[in-house]
Each structure stands twice: as C-alpha cells, then as structure tokens.
Amino acid sequence: MTVYAMTAGQFDLVYNSLSFTLASMMASTIFFWLRLSSIHEKYKSAMTITGLVTFIAAYHYFRIFNSWVDAYEFTKDGVPNAGGDPTLTGIPFNDAYRYMDWLLTVPLLLIEIIFCCNITPEEMTSKAWKLGVSSALMIALGYPGEAMIEANMHLTRLAFWFLAMLPFFYVVYTLLVSLKSAIASEGNPAVASMLTQVCWATVISWCTYPVVYLFPMIPGFQSEKAVIAIQLGYCVSDIISKCGVGFLIYNITITKSAALGSSLLGK
C-alpha cells in the first residue's frame, strides 16, 4: 500500500488500533484453547479452529503492526523532529499481510460454523469445500484493487470490488438461507437461536469489509485519510468477525457439550 505523510496523531491512531486488535486476537486465542478441555470431543474441532483463526490473525497483525512502525520514524539522522510528526523511512507499508490472513482465516471462519450444525458428514464436507473455495475466491478477487487508492484508479478498484462481491453473495446465501433447515433441525431451541445469531453476526460483520473497501472512493477520503479509514475499519471488522463470532461459537459448543453430557448421564 502507498505510504503517505502522517501527523503524530494520525500515526498513533492507526498504531493504537493495530495494537488493540493484536491484543484482542491473542487474548481470544488463549481463552479458546484453554477452554478446549470443557468441550465435548464431538465439537472440539470447531473450537480448535476458532482458536486457530484468532491465532493466525494475531500473527499477521503482529506483522502489520511492525510494518506500520517501520514505515515511519520520529527522528531524522538521530535528531527528534521539531514538529513531533513522523517522517517516511522509505520502507513500504506491507498491508498484504492482511489479505494473507484473510485467505487462511475466512474459510476457517465458515468451516467452524458448519462444524457446529446438525448435518451429515457428507453434507458437512460438501458445504465446507464450497464455502472455503468461494471465500478464498472472494479474497483473491479483492486483493488486486486494494492498493488502488488514487482517484485515477477508482474505476479499476470498483471493478475488483464487484467481482469479489459475486462469491460474497453466495456465502451470504448459504449462511442465511441454505443452512436454515439444518438450524431448524436442532433439538435445543437455544442452540438453534445461537446458530442463527452466528450466521447473522458473520454476515453483518462481513458487510463492513466491502464498505471499507470503498472508502478511498469517498470524496475527501483520498491519500492518508483513506489509509487511516481502511486500517481502522478493517480492525473493527476483524475483531467482530473473529473474536466476536468466536465467542458465539464457544457458547454453542459449550451448550451442546453440556446437553450431550446430560443425555449420556441419563442413560
């Protein structure tokens, strides 16, 4: 991504957002994996994947954070800047780490939901493959346009946005329509309600990504403002879709584990 001059306040805004998101991913990972022993064997795969999602995200946010810090410096030739604002080091800010993260975590986010549903192993495998390929295609199609911030590139950026939205709509259809029968077949109404919440939370949080993608095309959001808006927007979206949805998955797996344990004890 193109690097622009920033004020100290603008630099700190992105710096603190990336730091907060990194801490959220790390804390969530520790919680999810420490709670694995409380999850029934049948649902441990879903919970393990949930922790894997936030672990992968934490690693990539660590790389994004370091790349942001390396792109700026508050000294020039060892002397602090008089104005207190950072200067460019000449090292590019590598935001591609974010797309590498999504390429791994987005399919896993969908698979963890499938693993919690009451469907046959064959249907589970089929849906997991379809959703995994569709989501990976969505990320791959969106990546080329991400670096096109300048006004003369907006039409090309919009074209990549449109292409990425095609597999996105398939994923939305699967979560909100195709999985309805599987959710309705749940014996526990509380679990069915939580699965519905997970699907809607995933869709709503994912809808923020295409909106953030369009930020550079908004008048007044070009250059450094677009970079700041993109970084802050994606941080919020990632926390909701990874940490937030992860805790919903935890609630489902712990509830199902408790119900399964009670039925076994009853026998």
N, C-alpha and C positions, 0 to 999 in steps of 0.2 A: 504494500500500500504506500502511496506517495506520502512523504513526511513534510509537514508544514511547521512554520514557526509557531510557537505557543507561548502564552503568558504563563507565569508561575501558577496562577490559579487554574488555568485550563489543563496544564500538565498534571497538577495534583488531583484534579477531578477524575481524570482517566486512571491515574496511578492508584488512587484510593478505591476506585470501582473495581479494578482488576484485582487488587489485594483482597478486598472483601469477598469477591466471587471465589478466589482461590481458597480462602479460609473456609467458606461455606462448603465447597466441594470436599475439602479434606475432612472437615468435621462430619459431614454426612457419610463419607466412606467408612470412617471409624465406627460410627453408630451402626450402620447397616451390617457390617461384618461382625461386630461384637454381638449383635442380636441373632446371628445365624443359629446358634445353639437352641434358641427358643422356637425355631421354625420347624415344622414337620418336614421329614425327608422329601415328601412329595412336592413341597413348594420351595425347597432350598435353592433350586436352580434360579427361580425368579428373583429371590432375594440376593443371591450371589451376583447375578447380572446387574441388579440395581446398584450394588456397591461398585461393581466394575465400571459402570457408566460414570459415576462421580469420581472414581479413581483416575480414569483416563482423562476426564475433564480437568481434574486438578493438575495433572502432569502438563497438559497443554496450556493451562492458564499460567503455570509457572514459567513456561517458555515465552508466552505472550507478554507477561509482566516484565521479564528480563529484557525482551526485545524492545519494549517501550522505554525502559530505563536506559538502555544502550544507545537509543536514537537521540538522546538529549544529554546535555551536560550543563551544570550551573557554574562552571569555571571556564576561563579561556586562558590557555597557557599557564595554568596553575593559579590564576588570579580570579577571585569571585567576580561575577558580573555586577556591574554598578547598578543596573536596574533590577537585579534579582530574578530576571527571567531566563529560562534555559535557552541555549543555542543548539543548533543542529550539529551533531558529531559527524555526519556523513554516513553513518551506519543506517541502512534502511530498516524501517519497522516492518517486521515479518508477520503480517496478520494471517498468513496462510495456515499457521498453526491451528487457527480456529476451524478452518474447513477440514483439516486432517482430523481434528477432534470430532466434528460432526459426522464425518464419513464412517467413523468407528462407533460413535455413541448413539446416533439417531436410529440405525437399525436395531441396536440392542434395546433402546427405549421401547420400541414397538414389540420386540420379542418378549420382553418381560411382562407386558400386558397380556399377550397371547398365552403365556405360560400360566397365568392366573385364571384363565377362562375354563369353563366346563365344556371342553370339546375333545373329540377323539384324537389320538396321537397322529393319525394320518392328516386330519384337518389342521391340526396344530402345525405340522411340518409344512403343509401347503401354504397356509396363511403367513407363516414366519418367512418363508422364501419370497413370497410375493411382496410382502411389506418391506422386507430387507432390501430387495433389488430396487423397488420403487423409491424408497427413501434415499438409497445410495445414488440413484439416477438424479433425484431432485438436487442433492448436494453438488454432484458433478456438473450439472447444467447451470447452477447458480454461481459457481466459483469464477468462471471467466469474466463475468461482469462486475464482480465485487470491487476490483481495483479501478474501475472506470468512474471516477468521481467528477472529473472536469465536465463542463457544460457540453462540449463538443462530442462527448462520448455517451450522453444520456440515452439516445435512441438505442444504441447497442446494448447498454445496460438494461434498458426496458425489455429488449428482445430476449435476453437471457433470463430475466425475471419471469416473462411469460412462459418460456419453455420449462422452467423449473416448477411453475405452478401446475402443470399438467399432471405429473406424478404426485404432487402435493394433494390435488383434489381426489386422487384415487385413495390415498392414505386416509384422508378425511372421511370419504365414503365408507371405507372399511371399518373405521372406528365407530362411526355414528349410525351406520345402517347395517352393514354385514355382520357385525358382532351382536346385534340386538337379540337374536334368537338364542345365542349361547349365554348371554347375560340373563335372559328371561328364564333359562332352564336352571339357574342356581336355586338350590333348595332353601338357602338362607336369604331372606329379603334384604338384610343389612349388607351382605356381601354383594348382592346384585346392585344395590344402591351405590356402594363404593366403587364397583367396576364402572358404572355409568359415570360417576364423578371423575374417575381416572381418564376415561375416554374424552370427556368434555374438557377436563383440565389440560390434557395433551393438545387437543385441537385448538383451544383458546390461546394457550401459551405459544403454540407454533404459529398462530396467525400473526403474532408480533414480529416474527422474522421477516416475512415479505414486506411488512410496513417499514421496518427499519431499513431494509434493502433499498427502499425508495427515498429515504431521507435526503441523499445528495441531489435529488431532482426537485426538492422543495426550494423555492426562491429564498435566498438568504442563508441557506444551509450548505453552500459550497465551501470548498477548501477545508480549513481547520475545523470549522463548525460541523461539517459533515463527518469528519473523522471522530470528533468528540461524541456526536449524537449516535453514530454507529456503535462505538465501543460501549457507551452507557446502555444503549438499547439492547445489544446482544448480551451484556452481562445480566441485565434484569431477566431477559428471556431464558437464559441458561439456568439461572437459579430456580426459576419457576418450573421449567420443563424437566430438569434433572433432580434437583434437591426436593422440590415440592411434590412432584409426581412420585419420586422415590419413596417419600414418606407415606403417600397414599397406597403404594404397592405394599409397603411394610404393614400397614393397617389391614389390608386384605389378607396377606399371608399369615399374619398372626391370628386373625379371626378364623380363617379356615383351619389353621393348625389346632386351635382350641376346640373347634367344633369336631374335627376328626378325632382328636384325643378323647373327647367326651363320648363319642359314639363307640370307640374301641373299649373304653372303660365300662360302658353299658353292657357290652357283650360279655 
